[in-house]
């Protein structure tokens, strides 16, 4: 009997050793991301909201692009100009960044864990965060960048604290700068991290080291191009974000109550599944793990505590009353690593918990692609269509003959779209044609029409109802371009939805106008 039990536990440990190998884990992870790319290639090639934004903005390399920091836009610009505009280019960049984020998270964990096998546990924990495993795959380009930036920052932070060389200080500055260029709220993470470090006597000297000034200098150099742009466009760049976070009745008891409720629901939604999965996986040793403590777990716990305290302060005293879960992503990403550090401090046998976590992670790796595919595959039955069902490609084919030149007029054709999502899809399908929006994103210069011989105006209603009239949609734009007297003969075009129910159609409006010399 004892020999059988011993054999069983020996087998479990051998299996756990295999599952904790970095090569095994990253092979599985690479396959997972390739599957997600494959799913996106199978689905209709109409773009999601953020995909459309990236396709549109990839026409220009600028210091700023509106209400979000520009690093994802820069990477997308580079990818498009290297590999061309295509779905593999758009989806490939996103999944490559996510793969890199998991990689840096793994390196961050290995930097501080005594039992290096636990690094895989920390990264498996990322898959249990819905905003990381599902929402980032569905869309949310800038959140993907923020996940990457936070993982890189955590690696650089723990590298600096454990191996305080000059290279570590420079890497820390680089990571901080890159993170700050992913999402503006990222700046709270370095702030909370520094406060947590100052409270831990073992690490305090790292922050007080003169080389931290070099870190700051490197970070400033990274953000400088966008920071200069932001100084000139601060109101335009921040107004939309402020409107989302702060309502007109900010500071009232009703607003504070909404903010507290929003913070509670968002933070719970972000952390609950991860906490539950770890608790179930560790059920026999949960009390031991919860009581365990060491320098690294205290540091990670304090970072989380400071993040929540700052968010609470923003609700109580800053007027913030709408805290969204994706806004928390770069700030609370350290949660799985914190729980893993508690396991490490407890010194327990991880064989069985690791197997349970792998089962959960494997299930998530199967479920996420199935949901991404299934939510579109059922559309012919539900008739509840999403962005990827809209037949932008058919509209582009209708426009294509208008782009041909007869040789007598060297000036090209300009496509003018009424919204950014439509513009991005036109650029995706007609990548050699300049596409602009009638209302450019905040801080971007409006393109002059004088360099073009013809304009193709396209518009629609996003809900698929009948489009408004030409002057209603473009009247203000025509006035700013000095084209008030421009006449147009709009046509309504109806095309069947991609993967839609037979007979269901989506209407667009189009007008082709010859521009004056």
N, C-alpha and C positions, 0 to 999 in steps of 0.2 A: 504493500500500500504506500509506504513512505517513498519507495523507489519510484513508483508511478507518479506521485505528486512532485518529487524532485525532478523527474524527467519532464513533467508538464511545465514547471516554472523555468527550467533550463531552456525549453523550446520557446517560451514566451520572451525570455531575455534575448535569445539569439534573434528572434523575429524583430524585437524592438531595436536591437543594434542595426539591423538592416534598414528598418524604417527611418532611423535617425541619421543615416548617411546623407551627406549633402548631395552627392551625385544622384542618388535615388530620388530625393525630394525635388531637385531642380529639373530632372528629366520629366517627372510627372507634371511639374508646374509648366514646363515648356510645352508639353503636349496639350495641357489645359488651355493655354493661351492660343495655341495654334487652332484648337477646336473652336474657340470663340471667334477667331478671325474667319474660319471656315463658315461658321453660322452666319456671320455678317455678309459674307460673299454670296451665300445662298439666298438670303432675304432680298426683297426688292431694293434697288439701288437709289431710291429716293433717300435723302439725307435726314437724319434726326436734327433737332434744333441746333445743338452745339456743333454737329458735323457741318451743317450749312454755314454757320458763322465762320468756322475755320476755313472752309472752301472759299468763301467770299473774301475774307481778310488775307488769304494767302497770296493775293495779287500784289501786296505791298509789303516792304520791310520798313517798319516805322518804330519810333521810340515808344509809342503808345497807341492803343486801339479802342479807347472807350472806357468802360467801367471795370475792366479786369487787367491785372498786370500782363505783360506781353510775352513771357517766356514760352508758353505753349504755341502762341502765334509764330514766334521766331522759328521754333522747331518745325512747325507745320510748313512754313514758308520754305525752309531748307529742304524738307522731305519732298515737297511738291516740285521744287525746281531741280532736284536730283533725280527723282523717279517718275515725275509726271503726275497729273491729277487722275487719281483712280481710287477705287474703294480699298484695295490693298494698301495704298499709301496712307489713307486716313485711318483705317482700322489698325494697320501695322504699327503706326507711331504710338497710338494709344496703348496697345498691348505690350509694346516694347518698354514703354515707360512704367507700366504696371509690373512687368517682369523685373525691371530694374529696381523698383520700389521694394518688392519682396526680397531681392538680393541684398540691398543695403540694410533692410530690417534684419535679415539673417546675420549679416556681418556685425551689426550693432549688438545683437544678442550674444554672438560668440565672443565679442570683446569683453563682456562682463560676467558671463556665466562660468561657474566652476565646472559644471557638467556640460561639456560642449554639445552633447546629444540634445540638450534642451533647446538649442537654437531652432531646431525644426519645430518644436512645440510652439515657440513664439510666433513663427511665421504661419503655421497652421491656424493660429488664433486670428490672424488677419482675415482669413476666409470666413470666419464666423461673424464678421462685421458687415451687415447688409449694405452699408454705404460704400464699402470697399469691394466686396465680392459681386454685388449685383448692380447697384446704381452706377458705379464707375464704368461698368461694361455697357450699360444701357445708353449712356450719353455722358454729360458733365465733363467736358474736356478739361476745364480749369481745376476741377476737383481731382482729376487724375494727376495733373501736374503737382497739386498740393500734396497728394499722397506720396509721390516721388520725393518732393522737397522735404517733407517731414521725415521720411525714412533716411534720407541722406543726412539730414541734420542730426538725427539721433545717433547715427553711426559716428559722425564727426565729433559730437559732444562726448560720447563714451570713449572714443579714441583719445581725445584730448585729456580726459580725466584719468585714463589709465596709463597712457604713454605721452606725457607732456613735452614732446619734442617741438622744434620750430615748424616742422612739416605738419604736425597735428594742429598747431595754432593757425597756420595758413589754410589748412583744409576746413577748419571750423569757420573761418571767415568766408571762405568760398561757399560752403553749405548754407550759411546764414543768408548770404546774398542771394543765392539761387532760390532758397525757400521764400524769401521776401518777394521774389518776382513771380511766384506761382499764384498766391492769393494774398490780398492785403491783410486779412485777419491772421495770417501766419506769424506776424510780428509778435503776437501774444505768446507764442511758444518759446522763443529765445528769452523773452522777459521772464516768464515763469520758471524756465530752466535755470536762469542765473540766480533767481531768488532761492530756488531749492538748493543749488550748489552752495550758496553763501551760508545756508543753515547747517550744512554738513561739514564738520571741522576737517575731516579727511581730505575734502576736495576744495576747501575755501581758497587755498593758496593758488589754485589754477586761475581763478577769476582775478586775483590780485597780482598775478604775474604781469610784468610790463609787456610781455609778448601778446597779451590780449589786445593791446592797441593795434598790433599788426593785423589781428583778426578783424578788428573794426575797420581798418583801412581797406583790406581786401573786400569786405562786405560792401563798403561804400563804393568801391570801384565797380563792383558788379551791378549795383543798382543805379549808378550815376546817370546813364543815358535816360532811363525811364524817370528817375527822380526829377531831372531838369524838365522833362516834358510834363510831369505831374504838377510841378509848380505853376506852369503856365495854363494848365487845364484842370486844376483841382476841382473847381465847382462842377464842371461838366462831367468829370470822371467819377465824382463821389455822390452826386445828387441821387442817382437811381438806387445805389446801395443804402444810402441814408434813409430814403423813402421806404425801402423794404424793412429796415430795422426799426425805424422810429415813426410812430403815427402822429397825427395832428394833436392828439390829447396827451402827449408824452408828459410824464411827471404826475399825472393824476393817479388816484388809487386804482381806478379801473385799468389804466395802462400798465401799472406795476403788477396788478393781479394777472393780466394777460401775459406779461413777460415772464412771471414766475411759472405760470402754467406751461408756457411754451418751452422754457428752459428745462423744466422737469420732464416733459414728454419727449423732447428731443434728445436729452442726455440719456434718458432711460431707453429710448428706442435705439440709441447708438450702442449702449453698453450691455443691455439686458441679455441678449442672446449669447454673447461671448462669456459673460459671467455664468450663465446657466450651463453652457457646454463644458466649461472648465470645472464647475461644481459637480456635474454628473460624472465627468471623467475621473475626478479625484475623490469620489464619494467616500471611499474607505479611509482616506487620509486627509479629508477636507479640514477638519479642526486643527490638525497638525500644521498644515500649510498656512492656514489663516493666522496662526500664532507665530509662525516663523518670521524672522527679521534679520536683515544685515544692512550694510551701508548702501549697497546698490538698490535693494528693494525699497529702502526708506527714501532714497533720492527719487526714484521713479514715482513712488506714492506721493511725495511732496509736489512733484511737477503736476500730477493730476489734481491734487488738492488746490494748488495755486491757480490752475486753469479754471476750475469750478468757482473759486472765490472771485476771480477777476470777472467771470461771466455774470456771477450774482451781483457784483458791484455795478456792472453795466446796466443790469435790469433795474436795480434799486435807485441808482444815482445818475445813470447816463441816458435814461429814456428809452432804452432798447426794450421792445415788447414783442418781437418776433424772432426767436432764435431757431433757425432751421438746422436739421440734423446734418445736412451736408456742410453747413458752415462750421460744424464742430469737428469735421473729419481730420484736418491737420493738427488739431489741438488735443484730441483724445486718442490719437493713433497709438500712443504708448501703452494703452491698456493691456493688450495681450502680453507685452514684454514685462510689464509690472507683475502680472499674475505668474508668469514664468519665473521671474526672479524670486517670488515667494516660494515657488516649488523648489527652486535651487537652494534657497536658504534652509528649507526643511530637510533637505538631504534624503528624501524618500526614494524608493525604487520606482522608476518611471515606466517600467515595462508595460504594465497593463493600462495606465492612463494614456500612454503614447498610442497604443493600439486603438483605444476608444476615440482619441482625437483624429487618428487617421481615418477611421470609419466615418466619422462626422464630416471631415474635410472631403473625403471621396464622394460622399453623398452630395455635398454642396457643389463639387466640381461637375457632377452629372446634372444636378437640378438647374443650375444657372443657365447653361446653354439650352436646355430643354425649354425653360421659361422664355428666354430670348427668342427662340424659334416659335414656340407655341402661341405666344401672345399675338403674333402676326398670322400664323397659320389658321387660327380660329376666326379671323376677321370676316371671311365670307359667310360665316354662320351667325356671328353676333352683329355684323354690319356696323360695328363701332370702330371706325378706321383711325389709324394713327398717322404720324408723319410719313412713315416709309411706304404707306399705301398710295400717297398722292402721286398722280402720274406726271411728274415734272419732266420726265424724259420725253414724253409725247409732245408736250409744249415746246421743248427744245427742238424737236424734229420739225415742228411747224415753223419755227423761227429760222431754221438753218438756211432755207433758200434766200432769205432776205440779206444774208451776210455775204453772198457772192458779189464780186466786183466785176463790172463790165470793162474795166481797164481805162475808162475815161476820167474817173475820179479816184485819186490816190487815198483820199481820207477813208478811214475804216468806219465800221458801224458800232454804235454804242447801245448796249441794252440797259434800260432804266427800269428797275423793279421797285415795287411799292413797299417791300419789306425785306429784311435781311435774310430770312429763311428762303424766300423765293429767289433772291439774288444769288445765294450760295448754291442752290440747285441748278440755276442757269449756268453759273461758272463751272460747276462740276461737269455738266453735260456739254458745254461749249467752252472748253478751257482756253481756246485761242482768241476769245472775244472779251473785251473789257466790259465788265458789268458793274453798275453802281446802284446805290439805293437813293431814292428821292430824299430821304432824311438820313444823312450819314451818321454813323456812331459818334458819340461825344468826343470832341477833340480832333476829329478827322476833317480834312479840307474837302469841300465839295468839288468834284471833277467838273471842269468847264466843258461845255458841249461844242465849243467852237472848232475843236480839232477833229470833229466827226461829221460825216456827210449825211448820215441817217441815224435816227433813234428808233429803237423798238421798245415801246412801253409795255410792260406786263404787270398785271395786278390780279388780285383775287380776294376773297374773304376766306380766312383760315378755317372757318367752320364748314366750308363747302357750299354756302348759300350764294345767291346771285351777286356778282361784284357790283360795286358802286360805279357811278359815272366817271368819265375821264377827268373832267374838271374838278370834281369833288376830291379825287385822289391826288391829282398832280397839279392843281391850281397854284398852290404856294410855291412848289418847285419851279414851275414855269416862270413865275414872277421873278424869283431870285436869279434865273438864268436869262432874263430879258426876253422871254418868249411868250408874253401874255397873249399875243394875237395868233398863236399857233393853232391851226385847225387839225382835227384828227377824226378819223372814221373808225371807232373801235369795233371790234368783232368779239363775240362771245364764243369760246371754244369749249366743248365738253368732251372729256375723255374718260374711259372706264378706269376705275381704281385698279392698281396693281394688287393682285391676289384678292380681288373684290367679288362681291356677289354679282351675278349676271344682271346687267341693266343699271347698276349703280354707277353714276358718273360724277366727276368733279369739274366744276366750271372755272375757267380762266377768262380774263379779258386781255386783249392785245390790240395795240394801235401802232402802225408803222408810219413814221413822219420823216419827210425829207427836211434836213436842217439847212438854214441859210448859210451862205459862204461867209 
